[in-house]
Amino acid sequence: MKLRTLDLELIHFFRKISEPSARFGLFVVFFWFGIMKVIGMSPASPLVQSLFESTMPIMPFSVFIVLFGLFEMLIGLMFLFKGFERVVIPLLLFHMVTTVMPLFLVTSATWSGMMVPTLEGQYIIKNLLIIAAAVGIAAHLHPLPRRK
């Protein structure tokens, strides 16, 4: 097999699986991390609690963390099904805005020095990949039909 033929076949294969694999990856991350919050086993809970207490202590944190986990699980589930993209991507972007806040509001937990993130900071910064996967899914959408 020629290198060019192999290259074209690989490109075709990756184009075919890119959207389903991005959807599945987003489902796994959001559902898994969400359920860990719901059952009280998330290692991110102390960071979430620090942010919560400094920004919006409008309900008990124990209630908020369960609701936040359920929200994440919903996002994950919605990525599994075509047709929900125009709803779930804005939800994901809202979630990303809230999850990046510790980089600016809880700096002692997210930065160990100038431009040197802690493990928690790295965990947040990797969300750029989540955004990129969502953008890739959005790129596969068909435009809405024109209204008459």
Summary of the structure (lengths in Angstrom):
residues: 148
radius of gyration: 18.5
end to end distance: 51.8
largest distance: 63.7
contacts: 387
relative contact order: 0.12
helix: 75%
strand: 3%
